[in-house]
């Protein structure tokens, strides 16, 4: 059975999140993402495009989610995160 045809269960969530975090760890300094998003969005808000209230709402939600991820992972070192993800993916 191909991966696309497999039914997903609630048990697939944690390994998928571990893979996401593992991939994110390799992408660079994820802890700075909220700052990067804030800088990008601040510049957009200074333009005519930034007058769109729906877009503003989406940008704020993006920043909030990014901040929550960074805060959740903040107490852990990159090595600890990578090790935990590896263990989950190997299980």
PyMOL Python script that loads the backbone (N, CA, C, O; Angstrom):
from pymol import cmd

cmd.read_pdbstr("""\
ATOM      1  N   UNK A   1       0.846  -1.173   0.000  1.00  0.00           N
ATOM      2  CA  UNK A   1       0.000   0.000   0.000  1.00  0.00           C
ATOM      3  C   UNK A   1       0.897   1.244   0.000  1.00  0.00           C
ATOM      4  O   UNK A   1       1.858   1.323   0.765  1.00  0.00           O
ATOM      5  N   UNK A   2       0.578   2.194  -0.849  1.00  0.00           N
ATOM      6  CA  UNK A   2       1.384   3.405  -0.906  1.00  0.00           C
ATOM      7  C   UNK A   2       1.041   4.308   0.268  1.00  0.00           C
ATOM      8  O   UNK A   2      -0.017   4.185   0.886  1.00  0.00           O
ATOM      9  N   UNK A   3       1.949   5.205   0.553  1.00  0.00           N
ATOM     10  CA  UNK A   3       1.777   6.119   1.681  1.00  0.00           C
ATOM     11  C   UNK A   3       0.497   6.948   1.536  1.00  0.00           C
ATOM     12  O   UNK A   3      -0.173   7.232   2.529  1.00  0.00           O
ATOM     13  N   UNK A   4       0.158   7.335   0.309  1.00  0.00           N
ATOM     14  CA  UNK A   4      -1.023   8.164   0.076  1.00  0.00           C
ATOM     15  C   UNK A   4      -2.311   7.414   0.393  1.00  0.00           C
ATOM     16  O   UNK A   4      -3.308   8.029   0.770  1.00  0.00           O
ATOM     17  N   UNK A   5      -2.299   6.083   0.242  1.00  0.00           N
ATOM     18  CA  UNK A   5      -3.508   5.292   0.454  1.00  0.00           C
ATOM     19  C   UNK A   5      -3.665   4.808   1.890  1.00  0.00           C
ATOM     20  O   UNK A   5      -4.696   4.229   2.233  1.00  0.00           O
ATOM     21  N   UNK A   6      -2.672   5.030   2.726  1.00  0.00           N
ATOM     22  CA  UNK A   6      -2.753   4.582   4.108  1.00  0.00           C
ATOM     23  C   UNK A   6      -3.660   5.501   4.907  1.00  0.00           C
ATOM     24  O   UNK A   6      -3.635   6.722   4.752  1.00  0.00           O
ATOM     25  N   UNK A   7      -4.467   4.879   5.772  1.00  0.00           N
ATOM     26  CA  UNK A   7      -5.311   5.670   6.666  1.00  0.00           C
ATOM     27  C   UNK A   7      -4.478   6.154   7.829  1.00  0.00           C
ATOM     28  O   UNK A   7      -3.714   5.386   8.415  1.00  0.00           O
ATOM     29  N   UNK A   8      -4.616   7.395   8.161  1.00  0.00           N
ATOM     30  CA  UNK A   8      -3.882   7.982   9.283  1.00  0.00           C
ATOM     31  C   UNK A   8      -4.695   7.832  10.557  1.00  0.00           C
ATOM     32  O   UNK A   8      -5.926   7.854  10.526  1.00  0.00           O
ATOM     33  N   UNK A   9      -4.004   7.682  11.673  1.00  0.00           N
ATOM     34  CA  UNK A   9      -4.664   7.585  12.968  1.00  0.00           C
ATOM     35  C   UNK A   9      -4.071   8.632  13.894  1.00  0.00           C
ATOM     36  O   UNK A   9      -3.114   9.324  13.548  1.00  0.00           O
ATOM     37  N   UNK A  10      -4.658   8.732  15.072  1.00  0.00           N
ATOM     38  CA  UNK A  10      -4.153   9.694  16.060  1.00  0.00           C
ATOM     39  C   UNK A  10      -2.727   9.349  16.481  1.00  0.00           C
ATOM     40  O   UNK A  10      -1.991  10.220  16.946  1.00  0.00           O
ATOM     41  N   UNK A  11      -2.335   8.100  16.325  1.00  0.00           N
ATOM     42  CA  UNK A  11      -0.994   7.676  16.705  1.00  0.00           C
ATOM     43  C   UNK A  11       0.070   8.193  15.733  1.00  0.00           C
ATOM     44  O   UNK A  11       1.261   8.151  16.040  1.00  0.00           O
ATOM     45  N   UNK A  12      -0.345   8.669  14.590  1.00  0.00           N
ATOM     46  CA  UNK A  12       0.586   9.204  13.600  1.00  0.00           C
ATOM     47  C   UNK A  12       0.968  10.656  13.881  1.00  0.00           C
ATOM     48  O   UNK A  12       1.910  11.180  13.286  1.00  0.00           O
ATOM     49  N   UNK A  13       0.241  11.301  14.781  1.00  0.00           N
ATOM     50  CA  UNK A  13       0.452  12.732  15.034  1.00  0.00           C
ATOM     51  C   UNK A  13       1.827  13.006  15.627  1.00  0.00           C
ATOM     52  O   UNK A  13       2.550  13.859  15.113  1.00  0.00           O
ATOM     53  N   UNK A  14       2.206  12.311  16.687  1.00  0.00           N
ATOM     54  CA  UNK A  14       3.462  12.592  17.379  1.00  0.00           C
ATOM     55  C   UNK A  14       4.670  12.341  16.472  1.00  0.00           C
ATOM     56  O   UNK A  14       5.557  13.193  16.412  1.00  0.00           O
ATOM     57  N   UNK A  15       4.741  11.206  15.763  1.00  0.00           N
ATOM     58  CA  UNK A  15       5.879  11.040  14.849  1.00  0.00           C
ATOM     59  C   UNK A  15       5.920  12.125  13.761  1.00  0.00           C
ATOM     60  O   UNK A  15       6.999  12.565  13.366  1.00  0.00           O
ATOM     61  N   UNK A  16       4.758  12.549  13.285  1.00  0.00           N
ATOM     62  CA  UNK A  16       4.723  13.615  12.277  1.00  0.00           C
ATOM     63  C   UNK A  16       5.234  14.930  12.849  1.00  0.00           C
ATOM     64  O   UNK A  16       5.977  15.651  12.183  1.00  0.00           O
ATOM     65  N   UNK A  17       4.838  15.246  14.089  1.00  0.00           N
ATOM     66  CA  UNK A  17       5.325  16.466  14.732  1.00  0.00           C
ATOM     67  C   UNK A  17       6.828  16.373  14.991  1.00  0.00           C
ATOM     68  O   UNK A  17       7.550  17.359  14.845  1.00  0.00           O
ATOM     69  N   UNK A  18       7.296  15.179  15.377  1.00  0.00           N
ATOM     70  CA  UNK A  18       8.732  15.003  15.610  1.00  0.00           C
ATOM     71  C   UNK A  18       9.504  15.224  14.317  1.00  0.00           C
ATOM     72  O   UNK A  18      10.571  15.837  14.325  1.00  0.00           O
ATOM     73  N   UNK A  19       8.972  14.729  13.214  1.00  0.00           N
ATOM     74  CA  UNK A  19       9.637  14.936  11.917  1.00  0.00           C
ATOM     75  C   UNK A  19       9.650  16.420  11.563  1.00  0.00           C
ATOM     76  O   UNK A  19      10.656  16.940  11.081  1.00  0.00           O
ATOM     77  N   UNK A  20       8.531  17.096  11.806  1.00  0.00           N
ATOM     78  CA  UNK A  20       8.452  18.531  11.548  1.00  0.00           C
ATOM     79  C   UNK A  20       9.505  19.279  12.357  1.00  0.00           C
ATOM     80  O   UNK A  20      10.241  20.101  11.810  1.00  0.00           O
ATOM     81  N   UNK A  21       9.581  19.000  13.655  1.00  0.00           N
ATOM     82  CA  UNK A  21      10.560  19.681  14.506  1.00  0.00           C
ATOM     83  C   UNK A  21      11.982  19.342  14.099  1.00  0.00           C
ATOM     84  O   UNK A  21      12.865  20.199  14.133  1.00  0.00           O
ATOM     85  N   UNK A  22      12.201  18.098  13.715  1.00  0.00           N
ATOM     86  CA  UNK A  22      13.527  17.690  13.270  1.00  0.00           C
ATOM     87  C   UNK A  22      13.918  18.447  11.996  1.00  0.00           C
ATOM     88  O   UNK A  22      15.039  18.943  11.878  1.00  0.00           O
ATOM     89  N   UNK A  23      12.989  18.528  11.054  1.00  0.00           N
ATOM     90  CA  UNK A  23      13.243  19.267   9.807  1.00  0.00           C
ATOM     91  C   UNK A  23      13.460  20.748  10.102  1.00  0.00           C
ATOM     92  O   UNK A  23      14.339  21.385   9.521  1.00  0.00           O
ATOM     93  N   UNK A  24      12.655  21.283  11.004  1.00  0.00           N
ATOM     94  CA  UNK A  24      12.767  22.689  11.382  1.00  0.00           C
ATOM     95  C   UNK A  24      14.131  22.969  11.997  1.00  0.00           C
ATOM     96  O   UNK A  24      14.723  24.019  11.743  1.00  0.00           O
ATOM     97  N   UNK A  25      14.624  22.059  12.787  1.00  0.00           N
ATOM     98  CA  UNK A  25      15.916  22.215  13.450  1.00  0.00           C
ATOM     99  C   UNK A  25      17.025  22.393  12.417  1.00  0.00           C
ATOM    100  O   UNK A  25      17.982  23.131  12.652  1.00  0.00           O
ATOM    101  N   UNK A  26      16.899  21.721  11.281  1.00  0.00           N
ATOM    102  CA  UNK A  26      17.927  21.806  10.240  1.00  0.00           C
ATOM    103  C   UNK A  26      17.782  23.055   9.383  1.00  0.00           C
ATOM    104  O   UNK A  26      18.682  23.365   8.602  1.00  0.00           O
ATOM    105  N   UNK A  27      16.688  23.771   9.507  1.00  0.00           N
ATOM    106  CA  UNK A  27      16.423  24.927   8.661  1.00  0.00           C
ATOM    107  C   UNK A  27      17.103  26.201   9.135  1.00  0.00           C
ATOM    108  O   UNK A  27      17.083  27.203   8.420  1.00  0.00           O
ATOM    109  N   UNK A  28      17.684  26.193  10.281  1.00  0.00           N
ATOM    110  CA  UNK A  28      18.314  27.408  10.781  1.00  0.00           C
ATOM    111  C   UNK A  28      17.822  27.726  12.167  1.00  0.00           C
ATOM    112  O   UNK A  28      17.316  26.849  12.866  1.00  0.00           O
ATOM    113  N   UNK A  29      17.960  28.938  12.562  1.00  0.00           N
ATOM    114  CA  UNK A  29      17.635  29.348  13.916  1.00  0.00           C
ATOM    115  C   UNK A  29      16.143  29.638  14.060  1.00  0.00           C
ATOM    116  O   UNK A  29      15.702  30.778  13.910  1.00  0.00           O
ATOM    117  N   UNK A  30      15.373  28.589  14.353  1.00  0.00           N
ATOM    118  CA  UNK A  30      13.930  28.726  14.475  1.00  0.00           C
ATOM    119  C   UNK A  30      13.550  29.638  15.641  1.00  0.00           C
ATOM    120  O   UNK A  30      12.453  30.198  15.656  1.00  0.00           O
ATOM    121  N   UNK A  31      14.433  29.788  16.600  1.00  0.00           N
ATOM    122  CA  UNK A  31      14.130  30.625  17.756  1.00  0.00           C
ATOM    123  C   UNK A  31      13.988  32.103  17.363  1.00  0.00           C
ATOM    124  O   UNK A  31      13.382  32.887  18.092  1.00  0.00           O
ATOM    125  N   UNK A  32      14.536  32.465  16.236  1.00  0.00           N
ATOM    126  CA  UNK A  32      14.459  33.853  15.764  1.00  0.00           C
ATOM    127  C   UNK A  32      13.279  34.094  14.831  1.00  0.00           C
ATOM    128  O   UNK A  32      13.047  35.228  14.411  1.00  0.00           O
ATOM    129  N   UNK A  33      12.525  33.038  14.497  1.00  0.00           N
ATOM    130  CA  UNK A  33      11.420  33.181  13.558  1.00  0.00           C
ATOM    131  C   UNK A  33      10.405  34.253  13.949  1.00  0.00           C
ATOM    132  O   UNK A  33       9.989  35.023  13.083  1.00  0.00           O
ATOM    133  N   UNK A  34       9.985  34.338  15.221  1.00  0.00           N
ATOM    134  CA  UNK A  34       9.032  35.407  15.559  1.00  0.00           C
ATOM    135  C   UNK A  34       9.582  36.800  15.244  1.00  0.00           C
ATOM    136  O   UNK A  34       8.844  37.669  14.782  1.00  0.00           O
ATOM    137  N   UNK A  35      10.867  37.009  15.491  1.00  0.00           N
ATOM    138  CA  UNK A  35      11.473  38.307  15.179  1.00  0.00           C
ATOM    139  C   UNK A  35      11.507  38.556  13.678  1.00  0.00           C
ATOM    140  O   UNK A  35      11.235  39.664  13.217  1.00  0.00           O
ATOM    141  N   UNK A  36      11.843  37.513  12.918  1.00  0.00           N
ATOM    142  CA  UNK A  36      11.885  37.647  11.454  1.00  0.00           C
ATOM    143  C   UNK A  36      10.492  37.986  10.919  1.00  0.00           C
ATOM    144  O   UNK A  36      10.332  38.877  10.085  1.00  0.00           O
ATOM    145  N   UNK A  37       9.491  37.258  11.415  1.00  0.00           N
ATOM    146  CA  UNK A  37       8.121  37.520  10.955  1.00  0.00           C
ATOM    147  C   UNK A  37       7.679  38.923  11.322  1.00  0.00           C
ATOM    148  O   UNK A  37       7.066  39.616  10.510  1.00  0.00           O
ATOM    149  N   UNK A  38       7.982  39.341  12.531  1.00  0.00           N
ATOM    150  CA  UNK A  38       7.599  40.690  12.963  1.00  0.00           C
ATOM    151  C   UNK A  38       8.229  41.756  12.067  1.00  0.00           C
ATOM    152  O   UNK A  38       7.571  42.724  11.686  1.00  0.00           O
ATOM    153  N   UNK A  39       9.489  41.572  11.740  1.00  0.00           N
ATOM    154  CA  UNK A  39      10.179  42.538  10.873  1.00  0.00           C
ATOM    155  C   UNK A  39       9.551  42.574   9.483  1.00  0.00           C
ATOM    156  O   UNK A  39       9.312  43.647   8.928  1.00  0.00           O
ATOM    157  N   UNK A  40       9.287  41.399   8.930  1.00  0.00           N
ATOM    158  CA  UNK A  40       8.674  41.325   7.590  1.00  0.00           C
ATOM    159  C   UNK A  40       7.295  41.971   7.607  1.00  0.00           C
ATOM    160  O   UNK A  40       6.973  42.794   6.750  1.00  0.00           O
ATOM    161  N   UNK A  41       6.477  41.589   8.598  1.00  0.00           N
ATOM    162  CA  UNK A  41       5.111  42.096   8.653  1.00  0.00           C
ATOM    163  C   UNK A  41       5.075  43.591   8.940  1.00  0.00           C
ATOM    164  O   UNK A  41       4.208  44.298   8.426  1.00  0.00           O
ATOM    165  N   UNK A  42       5.992  44.074   9.742  1.00  0.00           N
ATOM    166  CA  UNK A  42       6.043  45.507  10.031  1.00  0.00           C
ATOM    167  C   UNK A  42       6.256  46.291   8.730  1.00  0.00           C
ATOM    168  O   UNK A  42       5.622  47.320   8.496  1.00  0.00           O
ATOM    169  N   UNK A  43       7.143  45.789   7.910  1.00  0.00           N
ATOM    170  CA  UNK A  43       7.389  46.468   6.628  1.00  0.00           C
ATOM    171  C   UNK A  43       6.180  46.390   5.707  1.00  0.00           C
ATOM    172  O   UNK A  43       5.873  47.347   4.997  1.00  0.00           O
ATOM    173  N   UNK A  44       5.495  45.256   5.717  1.00  0.00           N
ATOM    174  CA  UNK A  44       4.285  45.119   4.892  1.00  0.00           C
ATOM    175  C   UNK A  44       3.210  46.083   5.380  1.00  0.00           C
ATOM    176  O   UNK A  44       2.514  46.708   4.579  1.00  0.00           O
ATOM    177  N   UNK A  45       3.080  46.201   6.709  1.00  0.00           N
ATOM    178  CA  UNK A  45       2.049  47.070   7.270  1.00  0.00           C
ATOM    179  C   UNK A  45       2.280  48.539   6.923  1.00  0.00           C
ATOM    180  O   UNK A  45       1.346  49.340   6.970  1.00  0.00           O
ATOM    181  N   UNK A  46       3.482  48.890   6.584  1.00  0.00           N
ATOM    182  CA  UNK A  46       3.797  50.265   6.196  1.00  0.00           C
ATOM    183  C   UNK A  46       3.402  50.557   4.752  1.00  0.00           C
ATOM    184  O   UNK A  46       3.496  51.696   4.297  1.00  0.00           O
ATOM    185  N   UNK A  47       2.958  49.523   4.033  1.00  0.00           N
ATOM    186  CA  UNK A  47       2.553  49.696   2.635  1.00  0.00           C
ATOM    187  C   UNK A  47       1.036  49.706   2.528  1.00  0.00           C
ATOM    188  O   UNK A  47       0.334  49.481   3.513  1.00  0.00           O
ATOM    189  N   UNK A  48       0.542  49.964   1.341  1.00  0.00           N
ATOM    190  CA  UNK A  48      -0.895  49.951   1.087  1.00  0.00           C
ATOM    191  C   UNK A  48      -1.473  48.552   1.332  1.00  0.00           C
ATOM    192  O   UNK A  48      -2.596  48.416   1.818  1.00  0.00           O
ATOM    193  N   UNK A  49      -0.723  47.547   1.004  1.00  0.00           N
ATOM    194  CA  UNK A  49      -1.148  46.164   1.226  1.00  0.00           C
ATOM    195  C   UNK A  49      -1.448  45.916   2.703  1.00  0.00           C
ATOM    196  O   UNK A  49      -2.324  45.115   3.031  1.00  0.00           O
ATOM    197  N   UNK A  50      -0.735  46.590   3.584  1.00  0.00           N
ATOM    198  CA  UNK A  50      -0.917  46.422   5.017  1.00  0.00           C
ATOM    199  C   UNK A  50      -2.222  46.960   5.555  1.00  0.00           C
ATOM    200  O   UNK A  50      -2.546  46.739   6.722  1.00  0.00           O
ATOM    201  N   UNK A  51      -2.986  47.668   4.722  1.00  0.00           N
ATOM    202  CA  UNK A  51      -4.284  48.194   5.148  1.00  0.00           C
ATOM    203  C   UNK A  51      -5.376  47.126   5.162  1.00  0.00           C
ATOM    204  O   UNK A  51      -6.475  47.368   5.661  1.00  0.00           O
ATOM    205  N   UNK A  52      -5.086  45.971   4.627  1.00  0.00           N
ATOM    206  CA  UNK A  52      -6.048  44.871   4.558  1.00  0.00           C
ATOM    207  C   UNK A  52      -6.197  44.236   5.949  1.00  0.00           C
ATOM    208  O   UNK A  52      -5.273  43.593   6.447  1.00  0.00           O
ATOM    209  N   UNK A  53      -7.367  44.424   6.566  1.00  0.00           N
ATOM    210  CA  UNK A  53      -7.589  43.935   7.935  1.00  0.00           C
ATOM    211  C   UNK A  53      -7.498  42.407   8.016  1.00  0.00           C
ATOM    212  O   UNK A  53      -6.990  41.876   9.003  1.00  0.00           O
ATOM    213  N   UNK A  54      -7.973  41.709   7.012  1.00  0.00           N
ATOM    214  CA  UNK A  54      -7.905  40.248   7.012  1.00  0.00           C
ATOM    215  C   UNK A  54      -6.442  39.795   6.962  1.00  0.00           C
ATOM    216  O   UNK A  54      -6.053  38.856   7.656  1.00  0.00           O
ATOM    217  N   UNK A  55      -5.644  40.466   6.145  1.00  0.00           N
ATOM    218  CA  UNK A  55      -4.228  40.143   6.054  1.00  0.00           C
ATOM    219  C   UNK A  55      -3.529  40.443   7.385  1.00  0.00           C
ATOM    220  O   UNK A  55      -2.699  39.657   7.843  1.00  0.00           O
ATOM    221  N   UNK A  56      -3.860  41.563   7.996  1.00  0.00           N
ATOM    222  CA  UNK A  56      -3.277  41.911   9.303  1.00  0.00           C
ATOM    223  C   UNK A  56      -3.570  40.822  10.331  1.00  0.00           C
ATOM    224  O   UNK A  56      -2.696  40.419  11.099  1.00  0.00           O
ATOM    225  N   UNK A  57      -4.809  40.358  10.327  1.00  0.00           N
ATOM    226  CA  UNK A  57      -5.217  39.317  11.268  1.00  0.00           C
ATOM    227  C   UNK A  57      -4.414  38.038  11.041  1.00  0.00           C
ATOM    228  O   UNK A  57      -3.971  37.407  12.001  1.00  0.00           O
ATOM    229  N   UNK A  58      -4.227  37.659   9.804  1.00  0.00           N
ATOM    230  CA  UNK A  58      -3.446  36.456   9.479  1.00  0.00           C
ATOM    231  C   UNK A  58      -1.989  36.623   9.894  1.00  0.00           C
ATOM    232  O   UNK A  58      -1.375  35.682  10.398  1.00  0.00           O
ATOM    233  N   UNK A  59      -1.439  37.806   9.688  1.00  0.00           N
ATOM    234  CA  UNK A  59      -0.053  38.057  10.069  1.00  0.00           C
ATOM    235  C   UNK A  59       0.115  37.955  11.586  1.00  0.00           C
ATOM    236  O   UNK A  59       1.088  37.372  12.064  1.00  0.00           O
ATOM    237  N   UNK A  60      -0.822  38.515  12.336  1.00  0.00           N
ATOM    238  CA  UNK A  60      -0.740  38.464  13.791  1.00  0.00           C
ATOM    239  C   UNK A  60      -0.852  37.023  14.288  1.00  0.00           C
ATOM    240  O   UNK A  60      -0.160  36.631  15.226  1.00  0.00           O
ATOM    241  N   UNK A  61      -1.714  36.249  13.664  1.00  0.00           N
ATOM    242  CA  UNK A  61      -1.872  34.842  14.039  1.00  0.00           C
ATOM    243  C   UNK A  61      -0.583  34.066  13.753  1.00  0.00           C
ATOM    244  O   UNK A  61      -0.190  33.192  14.526  1.00  0.00           O
ATOM    245  N   UNK A  62       0.059  34.392  12.651  1.00  0.00           N
ATOM    246  CA  UNK A  62       1.342  33.765  12.282  1.00  0.00           C
ATOM    247  C   UNK A  62       2.411  34.070  13.328  1.00  0.00           C
ATOM    248  O   UNK A  62       3.138  33.175  13.760  1.00  0.00           O
ATOM    249  N   UNK A  63       2.499  35.304  13.723  1.00  0.00           N
ATOM    250  CA  UNK A  63       3.478  35.708  14.734  1.00  0.00           C
ATOM    251  C   UNK A  63       3.188  34.982  16.048  1.00  0.00           C
ATOM    252  O   UNK A  63       4.107  34.476  16.694  1.00  0.00           O
ATOM    253  N   UNK A  64       1.926  34.929  16.442  1.00  0.00           N
ATOM    254  CA  UNK A  64       1.543  34.277  17.691  1.00  0.00           C
ATOM    255  C   UNK A  64       1.941  32.794  17.682  1.00  0.00           C
ATOM    256  O   UNK A  64       2.504  32.295  18.657  1.00  0.00           O
ATOM    257  N   UNK A  65       1.651  32.103  16.595  1.00  0.00           N
ATOM    258  CA  UNK A  65       1.993  30.680  16.490  1.00  0.00           C
ATOM    259  C   UNK A  65       3.503  30.481  16.549  1.00  0.00           C
ATOM    260  O   UNK A  65       3.993  29.582  17.233  1.00  0.00           O
ATOM    261  N   UNK A  66       4.222  31.310  15.843  1.00  0.00           N
ATOM    262  CA  UNK A  66       5.673  31.235  15.827  1.00  0.00           C
ATOM    263  C   UNK A  66       6.254  31.502  17.215  1.00  0.00           C
ATOM    264  O   UNK A  66       7.190  30.826  17.643  1.00  0.00           O
ATOM    265  N   UNK A  67       5.696  32.483  17.910  1.00  0.00           N
ATOM    266  CA  UNK A  67       6.149  32.784  19.274  1.00  0.00           C
ATOM    267  C   UNK A  67       5.875  31.616  20.211  1.00  0.00           C
ATOM    268  O   UNK A  67       6.709  31.292  21.056  1.00  0.00           O
ATOM    269  N   UNK A  68       4.714  30.981  20.070  1.00  0.00           N
ATOM    270  CA  UNK A  68       4.364  29.842  20.920  1.00  0.00           C
ATOM    271  C   UNK A  68       5.342  28.690  20.708  1.00  0.00           C
ATOM    272  O   UNK A  68       5.765  28.048  21.669  1.00  0.00           O
ATOM    273  N   UNK A  69       5.699  28.429  19.464  1.00  0.00           N
ATOM    274  CA  UNK A  69       6.657  27.366  19.166  1.00  0.00           C
ATOM    275  C   UNK A  69       8.018  27.695  19.777  1.00  0.00           C
ATOM    276  O   UNK A  69       8.637  26.846  20.418  1.00  0.00           O
ATOM    277  N   UNK A  70       8.475  28.913  19.578  1.00  0.00           N
ATOM    278  CA  UNK A  70       9.773  29.309  20.123  1.00  0.00           C
ATOM    279  C   UNK A  70       9.771  29.249  21.653  1.00  0.00           C
ATOM    280  O   UNK A  70      10.752  28.805  22.250  1.00  0.00           O
ATOM    281  N   UNK A  71       8.689  29.689  22.292  1.00  0.00           N
ATOM    282  CA  UNK A  71       8.597  29.638  23.751  1.00  0.00           C
ATOM    283  C   UNK A  71       8.573  28.197  24.261  1.00  0.00           C
ATOM    284  O   UNK A  71       9.180  27.890  25.287  1.00  0.00           O
ATOM    285  N   UNK A  72       7.880  27.327  23.555  1.00  0.00           N
ATOM    286  CA  UNK A  72       7.783  25.925  23.953  1.00  0.00           C
ATOM    287  C   UNK A  72       9.146  25.249  23.910  1.00  0.00           C
ATOM    288  O   UNK A  72       9.481  24.459  24.793  1.00  0.00           O
ATOM    289  N   UNK A  73       9.923  25.557  22.893  1.00  0.00           N
ATOM    290  CA  UNK A  73      11.214  24.905  22.709  1.00  0.00           C
ATOM    291  C   UNK A  73      12.370  25.655  23.364  1.00  0.00           C
ATOM    292  O   UNK A  73      13.486  25.138  23.417  1.00  0.00           O
ATOM    293  N   UNK A  74      12.121  26.859  23.860  1.00  0.00           N
ATOM    294  CA  UNK A  74      13.169  27.714  24.414  1.00  0.00           C
ATOM    295  C   UNK A  74      13.992  27.058  25.522  1.00  0.00           C
ATOM    296  O   UNK A  74      15.208  27.249  25.549  1.00  0.00           O
ATOM    297  N   UNK A  75      13.387  26.289  26.443  1.00  0.00           N
ATOM    298  CA  UNK A  75      14.187  25.722  27.530  1.00  0.00           C
ATOM    299  C   UNK A  75      15.158  24.625  27.089  1.00  0.00           C
ATOM    300  O   UNK A  75      16.036  24.229  27.855  1.00  0.00           O
ATOM    301  N   UNK A  76      15.004  24.143  25.875  1.00  0.00           N
ATOM    302  CA  UNK A  76      15.799  23.012  25.419  1.00  0.00           C
ATOM    303  C   UNK A  76      16.881  23.440  24.439  1.00  0.00           C
ATOM    304  O   UNK A  76      16.692  24.362  23.645  1.00  0.00           O
ATOM    305  N   UNK A  77      18.013  22.757  24.508  1.00  0.00           N
ATOM    306  CA  UNK A  77      19.087  23.033  23.552  1.00  0.00           C
ATOM    307  C   UNK A  77      18.747  22.387  22.218  1.00  0.00           C
ATOM    308  O   UNK A  77      17.897  21.501  22.142  1.00  0.00           O
ATOM    309  N   UNK A  78      19.418  22.840  21.174  1.00  0.00           N
ATOM    310  CA  UNK A  78      19.216  22.249  19.848  1.00  0.00           C
ATOM    311  C   UNK A  78      19.512  20.754  19.880  1.00  0.00           C
ATOM    312  O   UNK A  78      18.823  19.956  19.245  1.00  0.00           O
ATOM    313  N   UNK A  79      20.533  20.393  20.618  1.00  0.00           N
ATOM    314  CA  UNK A  79      20.931  18.984  20.713  1.00  0.00           C
ATOM    315  C   UNK A  79      19.828  18.156  21.393  1.00  0.00           C
ATOM    316  O   UNK A  79      19.528  17.044  20.957  1.00  0.00           O
ATOM    317  N   UNK A  80      19.234  18.694  22.449  1.00  0.00           N
ATOM    318  CA  UNK A  80      18.162  17.986  23.147  1.00  0.00           C
ATOM    319  C   UNK A  80      16.952  17.790  22.228  1.00  0.00           C
ATOM    320  O   UNK A  80      16.336  16.724  22.214  1.00  0.00           O
ATOM    321  N   UNK A  81      16.628  18.810  21.479  1.00  0.00           N
ATOM    322  CA  UNK A  81      15.492  18.730  20.555  1.00  0.00           C
ATOM    323  C   UNK A  81      15.762  17.685  19.482  1.00  0.00           C
ATOM    324  O   UNK A  81      14.901  16.860  19.179  1.00  0.00           O
ATOM    325  N   UNK A  82      16.946  17.722  18.916  1.00  0.00           N
ATOM    326  CA  UNK A  82      17.300  16.766  17.874  1.00  0.00           C
ATOM    327  C   UNK A  82      17.271  15.334  18.422  1.00  0.00           C
ATOM    328  O   UNK A  82      16.775  14.425  17.756  1.00  0.00           O
ATOM    329  N   UNK A  83      17.792  15.135  19.616  1.00  0.00           N
ATOM    330  CA  UNK A  83      17.819  13.810  20.225  1.00  0.00           C
ATOM    331  C   UNK A  83      16.407  13.287  20.478  1.00  0.00           C
ATOM    332  O   UNK A  83      16.107  12.127  20.193  1.00  0.00           O
ATOM    333  N   UNK A  84      15.552  14.141  21.011  1.00  0.00           N
ATOM    334  CA  UNK A  84      14.153  13.743  21.280  1.00  0.00           C
ATOM    335  C   UNK A  84      13.433  13.390  19.990  1.00  0.00           C
ATOM    336  O   UNK A  84      12.711  12.395  19.938  1.00  0.00           O
ATOM    337  N   UNK A  85      13.618  14.186  18.956  1.00  0.00           N
ATOM    338  CA  UNK A  85      12.979  13.913  17.665  1.00  0.00           C
ATOM    339  C   UNK A  85      13.481  12.589  17.088  1.00  0.00           C
ATOM    340  O   UNK A  85      12.698  11.800  16.559  1.00  0.00           O
ATOM    341  N   UNK A  86      14.758  12.358  17.190  1.00  0.00           N
ATOM    342  CA  UNK A  86      15.345  11.112  16.673  1.00  0.00           C
ATOM    343  C   UNK A  86      14.764   9.900  17.386  1.00  0.00           C
ATOM    344  O   UNK A  86      14.458   8.887  16.757  1.00  0.00           O
ATOM    345  N   UNK A  87      14.613  10.009  18.713  1.00  0.00           N
ATOM    346  CA  UNK A  87      14.061   8.895  19.496  1.00  0.00           C
ATOM    347  C   UNK A  87      12.615   8.610  19.085  1.00  0.00           C
ATOM    348  O   UNK A  87      12.231   7.452  18.919  1.00  0.00           O
ATOM    349  N   UNK A  88      11.828   9.648  18.925  1.00  0.00           N
ATOM    350  CA  UNK A  88      10.424   9.480  18.551  1.00  0.00           C
ATOM    351  C   UNK A  88      10.331   8.867  17.154  1.00  0.00           C
ATOM    352  O   UNK A  88       9.540   7.952  16.925  1.00  0.00           O
ATOM    353  N   UNK A  89      11.131   9.368  16.234  1.00  0.00           N
ATOM    354  CA  UNK A  89      11.088   8.856  14.861  1.00  0.00           C
ATOM    355  C   UNK A  89      11.559   7.410  14.777  1.00  0.00           C
ATOM    356  O   UNK A  89      11.105   6.658  13.914  1.00  0.00           O
ATOM    357  N   UNK A  90      12.469   7.015  15.670  1.00  0.00           N
ATOM    358  CA  UNK A  90      12.977   5.649  15.661  1.00  0.00           C
ATOM    359  C   UNK A  90      11.990   4.664  16.303  1.00  0.00           C
ATOM    360  O   UNK A  90      12.052   3.461  16.048  1.00  0.00           O
ATOM    361  N   UNK A  91      11.089   5.180  17.130  1.00  0.00           N
ATOM    362  CA  UNK A  91      10.140   4.304  17.844  1.00  0.00           C
ATOM    363  C   UNK A  91       9.074   3.743  16.922  1.00  0.00           C
ATOM    364  O   UNK A  91       8.205   2.993  17.368  1.00  0.00           O
TER     365      UNK A  91
END
""", "prot")
cmd.dss("prot")
cmd.show_as("cartoon", "prot")
cmd.util.cbc("prot")
cmd.orient("prot")
